[in-house]
Amino acid sequence: MKVLHIITGLGIGGAEQQLRLMLRHLPVQSEVVTLTNPGPVARGIESDGTPVTDLRMAGNRDLGALPRLARHIRRGGYDLVHTHLYRACVYGRIAARLGGVRTVLATEHSLGDTQIEGRPLSAGTRALYLATERLGTATVAVSPSVARRLEAWGVAPSRIQVVPNGIERARFTFDEDARRITRKLLDLPEDAFVVGGVGRLAPGKRFDRLVRAVASVPEARLLLVGEGEERARLLAVARECGAADRVLLAGACEDPPPATSAEPGLPSLLAAMDVFVSTSPDETFGLAVVEALAAGLPALYVACPAVDDLPPDAAPGARRVGEAVPELVSALCGIRDARLARLPQPAAAYRYDIAHSARQLMSLYEQAVHGTPPLAK
C-alpha cells in the first residue's frame, strides 16, 4: 500500500511529531507533503527514511497550491491520502479528488472546545471544514473528546473513527543516570525541587500561571520545554515575581532527537523533573501528560482528555487541578512535601503505546482501501 501524508507544516509541534512517530511504525510505503515550513520535523522524517516534499505554499489563500498538489498526487500513484491539520485537510481533500484518489482519511489533531490549532473557532472555519470533510472517506479523532466535538460540529458519527495519539513508551522509562546528567547539563542542583512543563510557549497554554505558581513555592525551580511567541513575556513575568533565577526555558525539543545531537532528548528532560504540570485549559489529547506519566512523574493538569477518557486507576499519578495560581501553589507544595518516589509506568502509558495506535490506523487503511473489516478495539 502506498500512502501520501499531507500536513500544513513540519516545525516542532505535537501533531507534527506525532506524524513522525506514526510513520516509524506503519508497515506501508509512505511519502509526506508539507504545505509550508519544512522545519526540524521534516528533517527527522527524512532521516527515518521517508521522503518529504515542500509544496512552498505562500499562505492560506494561495490557491495555486491546489493544482500543484493535485499533480503531485496524480503522479504518485497513491492508494490513500492522509491529511493532518486544518489547512492540509481542506486543500488535501480537494486535491486528492482532483488527483484521482478517492480514498482519503483526515486526522483531527487540534479541535478544542473554543479553538482549533490555537485560533478561535468561527462559523466560516466550521463551514469550510464541513464542506471539505464530506469529500473524504473518514475523519480520525485523536480522542473520544475530539470525536464528540466533531459530532457537535456536524460531522456524521458514522464517519468518525478514534485512533489515539501515542508514545514510544519504552523510551520514557525513568533513568537515574539521565536525571543526574541532564540536571548537571542544565545547571540544576541535584536536590532541587524541579517543576516541569512541555509545550509551545503560546498564550493558550497559560504558562504564565505556572511561572507565578512556581515563584510562590520556596526554592522550587521551573523547567519549561518549548518555544514560541510568549518566551519574552514569560521571562518578564519571572522577573516581576522575583524568580528569574529559578525559571529555565530550555527551548524546543525535537523528539526523537537527531542521532548527532548532543542536546538531551525529551525523556531525559522529563527525568530531570520532579512533577509535571499542564496549565492549558483546552486540549484535544494531552500527549505531554501521558509522556510525563510514562516517565514516572506525578502530573497535575487542567485539561487532559487522554486521562479523562480512561478509568481513574489507569493513571493514578495524574490529578486534575484548577487553573488558578493559588490552587497550583497548594498542589505543588503538597507534592514537594510528600517527596514522592518515582512511579511505575501506569496502564495509561501502555494504552497509548504508539505501536497499538499504529495497528488501529493500519486497520482503518485496510478497511478504506480493501474493504477489510476493522480491527477490534
Disulfide bonds with the S-S distance in Angstrom:
none
